[in-house]
Amino acid sequence: MPERQRTVMDSDSIVHTDVLIIGTGIAGLFTAIEVSESKNVLLITKDKLMESNTRYAQGGIAAVMAEDDAPSFHLEDTLLAGAGLCDRQAVELLVQEGPKRVQDLIRLGTAFDARDGQLELTREGAHSHRRILHANGDSTGYEIVRALSDRVRQQPRINVWEYHFTIELIKNDGGECIGAIVQRPDGEVVTVYADATVLCTGGSGQLYEHTTNPEVATADGIALAYRAGAVLRDMEFIQFHPTALCQPGAPCFLISEAVRGEGAILRNRQGEAFMERYHPLRDLAPRDIVARAIVSELEREHSDFVYLDITHEPEEQLAERFPTIYRTCLKYGINLAQDWIPVAPAAHYMMGGIRTDHHGESTLPRLFACGEVSSTGIHGANRLASNSLSEAIVYGSRIAQRIIELQPSAVALHHAQYHQISHRIHFADPINVNKFTTADQPIVVCEAALAAMPVQLHTSSEASEWSNRVVDLAVARPEISLMETAPTQTVLSDCLSLTDEAILPALRSQLQRWMTSYAGIRRHAHTLQEGIQHLQQLYDYLHDYQITENASKQELARKREYLELSNMVITGLLIMQAALHREESRGGHYREDFPQRDDTSWHQHTIQHIHNGLMEETLDYV
C-alpha cells in the first residue's frame, strides 16, 4: 500500500506549546482560559471555534444557587440517577465547587436568565429542587460558548487553530503523552509537542442513526486515547434523550427536558398520559426510564413517535421560555401552544469514557480528559440532567490547577535539539503502528492494529497490574456460518460498488444503522454478537482502504471522512464489547436477556485497555 514519506526540517511543521487542548466546547474553552493565566495554550478544533455539543445544549447547567437547595440534595439526586456506579467523592467535588465555577462563567461574560436581579432556576428530570440555570430561555449552551469564545480570542496566551484534525497522540519512551500529530486544513501534517495534552473532544452521538449531537461528535477522543494506551471505563452506558423532534422533513432536534420540567406531559397516540405506569416521578423520571417507556409505547402502538403536550401554557410564555424550540417547531408546522409535539428517543450522551482521577488526568501521564469524553465517576450509569456542563467547568478548573503544577516534560527541556523528524504518516491506515524518531529520543505514535482490538484474551498474570478479574471474551468472536455473515458481506459489497466519493458516507450510514439496531436502547447477547461481527468486517475493510495523496479539497475531505469513520468503528466496537460483557440492566444499558439490575455480580465498572483487553474494576469507594 502506498505510503507518504516526508522529512520535516523546518520549524513550521514542528510546534511546541505548554498545553495542547483538543476540542472547543465548554470543557476546552474553560480549561484554556483557566490554564492560560500562567501557561501558553494551543487550542485546536476540527471545525470552527464555536461548533461543539455545548453549542446545542438547551436545558441549562445544574448548580445549587437557591436558598432552599443544598449540595447534599444535589449529591443524592446525582447518586440516585447514577444507579450505583457514581464515585461519591467525584460527585461531592461537583456539587461543592459547581456554584463557584458558575460564578466564574458569569464573570467571564455568560448572561444567564434573571428576573428582578435574581437568577431564574428551573427543574429537570430526577432533580429534587430547582437548580438549573438557563440562558436566552433554551439557548444556554450557545450563550456559554459565545462568552467563552469571546474571552479566548482576547487571551494573548491562547493560540486557536480552527479546522485542524488530530490524527494521533504521541508518546515518549517513558510512556508519557507529549503531544499530537495534526493535519492542517491544507493537508500539511504538523507535530505538536506539549507538556500537557487535554482531550475535550465531546461524545459519540454520530455513531447512531438518530442523535441530538452535531456532525462533529464522532468519538475522536475516545479512539485517540484508546490507541494511546489510556484506560477507558463504562463504555456500555449511552444515554438516549427521550424527546427529540420526530417530524417528516425536520432534523433530529432536541426538545429539552426543561419542557417537561415546566409541566409538559408525554402522551401516546391515544392521548393517554402513560408515564404513571412506568415510574412514580412520571414525566420527570430519569432519562433511561423515560426513553424505554417511550419505546414500549411505540412498540405497543406500532408507531414511530409519541407526543409531548405543553398546550396548557400560554403561547407568549412558551415563546419567551423556549424561543429556539418554539421557532423550530413552528418552522415545521407545530405550534407549542396548540399542537402536541411528535417526539422519539435519540442518542444524546456518553456516560463512559477516558478514566480520569479527580484532577482530570488519565492513566497515561500528561494526558488529561475533560467533558463528555472523560469518565470522572460523576455520572455513573446514567447522567443526571444538566450535570454535564457543571462537570466540564469543575474539572476544567481542576485540570488547570494540576497542569500549572507540572514540571516541563523532556520535550520542552530538549526541544531545541529536535531539528529533524521523519514522518511515516499512512493516511490510508492511520491506525497502524507508526514511529517517529529524533537523534536523542524515540517518540512513538500510539499503536492500534486490528490484533490489539478489545477482543483479545489475557491471562490473570498479564492483567494483574489492574487488580481486576479477567473476563473470558471468547463469545466476542463466536464461530458463525457463511449464511450468518452473508448479509454483512452483501451490505459492504453494495457500498463498495458506489463511486469513490459515495463509499465512505454510505459506510458511515451503515455503521449508524448497525449501532442503532444492535447497541441502541435495548440490547441482547445475540444482536450484540452479530453487531460485533459486522463492525469487525467493516474495520477489516477500512484497514485496507486507500486514498490518493493529491492535495485537492475533495481528497482532503475524504481523508477526514476516513479518519472519522475509523474512530467511529473503533468506538462502536468498544461500546458493543462492553455491552455484551455486562449481563444485567443498569442506567443507560438495558439487556433484554438480563432485564434486572444485579448488584451482587455487576456492582462494578467495565474497564477496556488496548493491551489488557476488557476487565472489571471493583468499586473501592462504595
Buried (B, 14 or more C-beta within 10 A) or exposed (E): EEEEEEEBEEEEBBBBBBBBBBBBBBBBBBBBBBBBEEBBBBBBBBBEBBBBBBBBBBBBBBBBBEEEBBBEBBBBBBBBBBBBBBBBEBBBBBBBBBBEBBEBBBEBBBEBBEEEEEBBBBBBBBBEBBBBBBBBBBBBBBBBBBBBBEBBEEBEBBBBBBBBBBBBBBBBEEEBBBBBBBBBBEBEBBBBBBBBBBBBBBBBBBBBBBBBBBEBBBBBBBBBBBBBBBBBBBBBBBBBBBBBBBBEEBEBBBBBBBBBBBEBBBBBBEEEEBBEEBBEBBBBBBBBBBBBBBBBBBEEBEBEBBBBBBBEBEEEEBBEBBBBBBEBBEEBEBBBBEBBBBBBBBBBBBBBBBBBBBBBBBBBBBBBBBBBBBBBBBBBBBBBBBBBBBBBBBBBBBBBEBBBEBEEBBBBEEBEEBEEBEBBBBBBBBBBBBEBEBEEBEBBBBBBEEEBBBBBBBEEEBBEEBEBEBBEBEBBBEEEEEEEBEEBEEBBEEBEEEEEEEBBBBBBEBBBBBBBBBBBBBBBBEBBBBBBBBBBBBBEBBBEBEBEBEEEEEBBEBBBBBBBBBBBBBBBBBBBBBBBBBEBBBBBBBBEEBEEBEEEEBBBBBBBBBEBBBBBBEBEEE
